[in-house]
């Protein structure tokens, strides 16, 4: 499973992207469960954010959702942090 995260916005407006492919990873089921939970809480369109806040687009396979600070679920926050940290 390919998990992609794109972050935009923020004070400086610097975009950031990350991608993780779970195929063959020993922790693949953990990543996939986290990704499913993050998708379930997302929106299909641009969410309401705050000025200078970050906006995120999470893509897992052929499904894409949008979310924004400060209204991230714990699962979204964890997935975003892990993908941007490992998949940068």
C-alpha positions as CSV (number, residue, x, y, z in Angstrom):
1,X,0.0,0.0,0.0
2,X,1.3,3.4,-0.9
3,X,0.6,6.2,1.5
4,X,1.3,9.8,0.5
5,X,1.0,13.0,2.5
6,X,1.2,16.5,1.1
7,X,1.4,19.5,3.5
8,X,0.8,23.0,2.4
9,X,0.1,26.4,4.0
10,X,1.7,27.5,7.2
11,X,3.3,30.9,7.9
12,X,6.1,30.4,5.3
13,X,3.9,28.6,2.8
14,X,6.5,25.9,2.2
15,X,5.0,22.7,0.8
16,X,6.3,19.3,2.0
17,X,5.6,15.8,0.7
18,X,6.3,12.3,1.9
19,X,5.5,8.8,0.8
20,X,5.7,5.4,2.4
21,X,5.2,2.1,0.6
22,X,4.2,-0.6,3.1
23,X,4.8,-3.5,0.8
24,X,7.1,-6.0,2.5
25,X,7.4,-4.0,5.7
26,X,7.1,-6.0,9.0
27,X,4.9,-3.2,10.4
28,X,2.6,-3.0,7.3
29,X,-0.6,-3.9,9.1
30,X,0.0,-1.1,11.6
31,X,0.6,1.4,8.9
32,X,-2.5,0.2,7.0
33,X,-4.8,0.4,10.0
34,X,-3.6,3.8,10.8
35,X,-4.1,4.9,7.2
36,X,-7.7,3.6,7.2
37,X,-8.5,5.4,10.4
38,X,-7.0,8.6,9.0
39,X,-9.0,8.3,5.8
40,X,-12.3,7.6,7.6
41,X,-12.1,11.0,9.4
42,X,-11.1,13.0,6.4
43,X,-13.1,15.1,4.0
44,X,-13.4,15.0,0.2
45,X,-13.0,18.7,-0.1
46,X,-11.0,21.5,1.4
47,X,-11.5,21.7,5.1
48,X,-11.9,24.8,7.2
49,X,-8.5,25.7,8.6
50,X,-7.0,28.6,10.5
51,X,-4.9,31.5,9.1
52,X,-1.3,30.3,8.6
53,X,-2.3,26.8,9.5
54,X,-1.3,23.7,7.7
55,X,-3.5,21.8,5.2
56,X,-2.9,18.2,4.4
57,X,-3.8,15.9,1.6
58,X,-3.6,12.2,2.5
59,X,-3.7,9.7,-0.4
60,X,-3.8,5.9,0.2
61,X,-4.1,4.0,-3.0
62,X,-6.8,5.6,-5.0
63,X,-8.5,7.4,-2.0
64,X,-7.7,10.9,-1.1
65,X,-8.9,13.1,1.8
66,X,-8.1,16.6,3.0
67,X,-7.7,17.8,6.6
68,X,-6.3,20.8,8.3
69,X,-4.9,22.0,11.6
70,X,-6.2,22.3,14.3
71,X,-8.9,19.8,13.5
72,X,-6.8,16.7,12.9
73,X,-7.8,13.5,14.6
74,X,-5.1,11.7,16.6
75,X,-4.8,9.1,13.8
76,X,-4.3,11.8,11.1
77,X,-1.7,13.6,13.2
78,X,0.2,10.3,13.8
79,X,0.1,9.2,10.2
80,X,1.1,12.6,8.9
81,X,4.0,12.8,11.3
82,X,5.2,9.3,10.5
83,X,4.9,9.7,6.7
84,X,6.6,13.1,6.6
85,X,9.3,11.8,9.0
86,X,10.1,8.5,7.2
87,X,9.0,9.2,3.7
88,X,10.6,12.6,3.1
